[in-house]
Amino acid sequence: MSEETTVKAPETSAPAPSGSGPAPRQGGRPSGGPGGRGKFCTEKIDAIPYRDVRLLQGFVAERGKIVPRRLTGVCTTHQRRLTRAIKQARNIALLPFATKH
């Protein structure tokens, strides 16, 4: 007449120990649109022309600052090329360095 009893521990997800740092983030933003590709990658533009002022103005803020890639969605390689093209256009006076007050 011995009955075997099994005791189940309650199933709870225990938080990480306090000394291990913050928990990893879930989700996040996609990088640059469908497939994680930016404007220049999807259109397969290799060289960014410094003379194309209309294109470059889209990546320069009103104050004259270059917009960071986390806001534009451009990949790292193209952001570097874009920065170089903007700086070249500024040096030959196609783009302003800053706005007038």
N, C-alpha and C positions, 0 to 999 in steps of 0.2 A: 503494500500500500504506500509505496513511496512515490510521490509525484515530483516530477522534475519541472522546475520553474525556470524560465529564462527571463532575464531582466534585460530589456533593451534600453540603451541610453537614448535620451531625446536627441533627435537630429537637428542640430542648430549649427549654423556656420559661425564659427568663432572668429572674431576679428584678429588681425595680425598682431603679434606682440608689439607693445608700445615702442620698443627701441629699434624696430626695423625700418622706420621711415614711412613716408606716405604710400598708400596703396596705388597701384598702376591705374591710369585713367582708362575709362571705357569709352568707346566711340571716337569722337574727334571729327575734324573736318576733312573732307576729301581734298586731295591736293590738285587743284587746277581744273576741275571739270570731269568729263567722262573719261574714264581710264587713267585719271591722275596725270593728264598731259596738259601743258599750257598752250597758249595761243600759237607760239612759234613752233612748237613740236607738232601740233595738229596740222598746221599749214605748211610744214616742212620747210621753214625758212632757216637757212644756215647762217648767212651773213646778214647782219642788221645794218642797213645803210645809215650813216650819220647825216646824210643830206635829206632824208625823209623826215621833215620836221613834224608833219601831221601825225605820223606814227609815234615819234618820240614824245610829243606833247601829251599823249595819253598816259605816259608813265612818269610824268613830272607833275607834282602838286602845284597848287596856285601860288604858293610861296617860293617855288623854285626847287624844292627838295625832290629827290628821286624817291618814288614810291617803293616801299619794300616788297619783296616777292611774296610774303605771306598775305598781302592784300591783293596783289595782281594775279597770283596763281601761275607765275612764270617759273620754269624750272631753274635750277642753280646755274647751269651752263649758260642759258640764254639771259639770265639776269646779269651775269658778268659781262656778256657781250653788249647787252643793252646799256649798262652803266658806262662802258667804254665809249659807245656811240654817242650817248648824251654828253659826256665830257668833251669829246671831239667837237660836237656841234656847238657847245658853249664856247670853246676856245676860238672858233672861227666866227663867232657872233651870229649863229643861226638860232640859238636858244639863249634866253637871258640867264644869268647866274642867279639873280634874285628879282623879285618884283619891286616896282617903285612904290614908295610910301605915299 
